[in-house]
Amino acid sequence: MTWELLMSPAMRNLQGAIFASKKDVLRFRQLLVNLIMATDIFEPQQQEARNARWEKLFHSDLRDKVEGAEYRSLKASIVIEHIIQAADVSHTMQHWQVYMKWNERLFQESYKAYESGRSEVDPSEGWYEGEIWFFDHYGKSPESGHMWN
């Protein structure tokens, strides 16, 4: 919905400020999709792919194979994905009132999705247990059991 709004004729001035070319439009859309997908922290294949891109960009000889501007763009994209992912869960590490505010909003969003048929899971069943599980497991590597591997 946001993409449709951004690409509507009413947003031509904003589009002109963001995009200089069709290539920019495609790159921005891909970045936007990647950022939205980065918020899906429970999709192991996405997390593995994101971590693999990080390793490839920061710990390989890829720099020698990719043009400078494109390489910098790829590095910036993966850094932004990790920042978005951290921001998506940062409320859990904030003051109690901040945690409660955002957790309640997430619950309400999830419950509305359930009520409207967009989700098969009733969040009111097991919400508390899910939060405890999240604190116990988020960021742990299955192999090592350590955070942020």
Phi, psi and omega in degrees: 000318180296320179297316179300318178296313180300323184271003180288155179304330180295343184254020183304319180296316178295317177303316180297328179284331183269318188246128175263341184207171176298324177299320178296321179298313181296319180294317179297317180297318179297318177299315179300314178299314179299321180292319178295317179295331180296338179281351177273085188283350184255017177257099187301323181294322178295316180296317179297317180295319179296315179295323178294319177296320178300309180301316181297320183279328185252347184225039177213181180266023181302328181306324181287342186257346185239140179304146186310308183294320180292319178299314178297322179295317179295317178297316179299319181298314183289327176296315179298320178301317179291323177296316179298318180298317178295318180296326182297329182248003186296336179300335182289343181252008181266185176304151183308316181296323178294314177304310183297317180303308185283329177293320177296319178296320177296318178299313181299318178297316180295321181291321176297321177297319178295313181298325182275357179088006179278351177221141178271351185260124175277110185294342180288345177267102175090016180301312182300313180297324178295322178294318178297315179301316181302312180297326181283334190238339185298132177085359180269135175282132179301327183288315189258335185077002180266155179289144168058045174264000000 
